[in-house]
């Protein structure tokens, strides 16, 4: 494999994967629309620093001609391009379905009907497809997947899900790949559709297809201006300005944070693998409480920000979810994630060199409240 197309290549994860691939002497093609929500109003083809082994095609994944141009001479596709953000997806439905589902459909339409040499496709899926993820019923039902929490439950501050079979309390466990998907947001639905479309079409066309279910990815190069996604970058931008930090629910909700460099390595390993079809969780395998994350970041930033547990909530958010990594370690036994404390130190060291942006998280929250979400 010498020439690899990365859709959304100019984005956060795409750039890290690109850097690793060109260090291995691959050529890389980017297909990217340079979305201003991620790249800002003024970033364009002229001020993106391109390595000589990288070719940029500015275009939308919804455009068939852009895909035709992009796949010319490539051996593999890493499909990152997508609209991200759970909350925003709940009121920008057409935008998310058009780009995430429609754009993936256009890619496979071109692969099914055009001449090409693509042998492998990596799909960036998401832990969001699991919804609440895997739990164990404390009564008699064993392992279960609770239904998404309703608006009424969140209003009552009923944070923890219950057993979908008997209504008893449940305790969270690591979520394996064979856990039944229960998408709780429109974003999650689009990621599950991307994954299923790709696995189906890859098998039909004889193209090796690997779906990587990313947990919460963070690291250098992450957008610090986007108020819709990336809790570490949002908190950091606020803490640099000593602004109050709004902790949703009761702060006890957990997430699985994985450093982007570790994700890039998994992508490189997956591109070199010989699996015909594969689904993998990609995370640290550890649950971190949001309240603990906030205090760790406050310490690293030496910030005067107050940390406020407000009881606010969002429809589509999940309570707990962290990755069961047994399959990942079986497939790539030598891979190990970077400890969170080391990753956070690296992130803060990088972010401290970047511009401080206006905090727009209240605007993002108000957009949800206006729609009763």
Order of alpha helices (4+ residues) and beta strands (2+ residues): beta-alpha-beta-alpha-beta-alpha-beta-alpha-alpha-alpha-beta-beta-beta-alpha-beta-alpha-beta-beta-alpha-beta-beta-beta-alpha-beta-beta-alpha-beta-alpha-alpha-alpha
